[in-house]
Amino acid sequence: MKKQLLLFAFSALALTSCEDDDIKGYEMDMMKGEWKTSKTELVSGKDDKTVIDTTVPMGCSAKNITEYRTDYYASYSAYAGVGTDCQLSAKSEGTYEYNAETKELIIKYDNDSSRKYQVVVLTSSEMKLKQMFGNVDEDGDQIIDVTYISYKR
């Protein structure tokens, strides 16, 4: 009986120690691939709900792509041009870190500083990030407002 109880305890310990890795792997697998920005929202810091402004990419900027891979590679491809004549105008490459427990995503493109986000929504077709840097008070209420970036596949 003691051996069975001991085996059960070790099994439970092994399963719980792998749980975070399994969640992280699952979420990184959902994150991998190419994402297009569907909208950027400026939200009041007072209630974290009231949308102050919404920007939807138009023209060539609607083709901009953010890519994540499971080997912690990240890239951002920006497009510019006139009308339907869109050309790749810039590409940034770097790495990212992801914490499945805190939902913290830190992106570090080459020759740039680290940028921290919080993953608010992550599904196989939608991702929404809360920008944790460079936010300012836009509506004059003396409370820092927050930028949310929504992506679609």
N, C-alpha and C positions, 0 to 999 in steps of 0.2 A: 504494500500500500504506500509506504514511504517513497519507494522508487517511482511509482506512478505519479504521486504528488510532486516529487522533485522534477520529473520529466515534464509535467504540465506547467510548472513554474518557469522552467527554462524555455519551453515553447512559447509561453505568453510573453516572456521578456524578449525573445528573438523576434516575434511578430511585431511587438510595439516599437522596437528599435528600428525596424525597417519601414514603418508606416510613413514617416516624413519623406524618406527617399522615394517611396512609391508615389506619394502625392506630388512631389516635386517633378518626378519623371513624367507623370501623367500630364501635369499642367504645362511643362516645357514641351511635351509632344503636341499639345493643343496650340501652343504659342508658335511653334516652328512654322516657317513658310512666309509667304509674302502677304503684306497687309496694306490696304489703301486707306488713307484718312477719309472718313465719311463726314465728320464735322468736328469743330472745336468750339467748346462752350466756355464762356466766362461765367462763373457761378458766384453768387454772393457768399462771402465768408461768414456772414451773420447767421444764416440758417443752412448753408451748404445745399440749398435746393433751388433758390430763385435764380433763374437764368438771366443774366444781365445782357449778354450778347452771344450770338451764334454765328459762326463762320463756316460755310460749306465750300470746299474746294471747287473751283470752276476752271475751265480751260485746261491748259497743260498741267497745272498744279494738281488736277484731279488724277493724274497718272503717277504722282509721286508714290514710291513704294518703300516701306520699311520691312526689312527681312530679319527673321531670327532663325537660328539653327540650334540644334541640341548640343553642339560643341561650343556653345557660348559665343558664337560669332553673331554680330549684328551689323546691318548696313542700312543706309538711307540713300535712295536714288531720287534726285530732283529733276524735273522736266520743265523746260521753258520753250517758248516759241509763240507763233501767231496762228490763231485758228486751229486747224487740224495738223499743222506742221510742228509737232512737238519733238524736241530732241533732248537727250540726256544732257543736262547742264552741269551737274555736280554729283559726285558719289562720295559718301563718307562711310568708312569701314572701321570696325572696332570690335569690342567685346561687351558682354553684359553679365550681370550677376542677378540671380533670382532667389528670393527666400520665400518658399511656399508657405511658411508659417505666418510671416508678417505681410505677405503679398508685396514685398518691396522689390522693385526692379531698378537696377542701376545700370545705365548705359554709358559707356566710355568710348567715344569715337576717337580715332587717332588724331593727335594734335588738338584735342579739345578737353575740357574738364568733364568730370563725371556728372551725370544728370540723374537725379533720383525721381522715381515715379512710384505710385501705389496702384497695383492692378485692382480695379474695382469690379470689372466684368471680364470673364474669360470663358468663351465657348469655342467650338470648332469654327464658327463663322463670324464671331464678334469679339472685340476686345475694347475695353475702355480703361484709360489710364488717367490718374489724378496726378498732375504735375506738382512736385514737391519743391521746386526751386523757382526763383525769379518771379514769384507772384507778388502783386502790389494791390493797393486799394484803388480800384477803378471807379467805384460809385460814391466815393467821398464820405463814407460812414465811419472812417477810421478803423475799419476791420479789413484785414488782408483778404482779397478775393482769390478764388482758385480757378485754374484752367483745367478742363477735362478734355481729353482727346479721344474720340471714338474712331475705331478702325473696323473695316469689313474686309472679307476675302473677295 
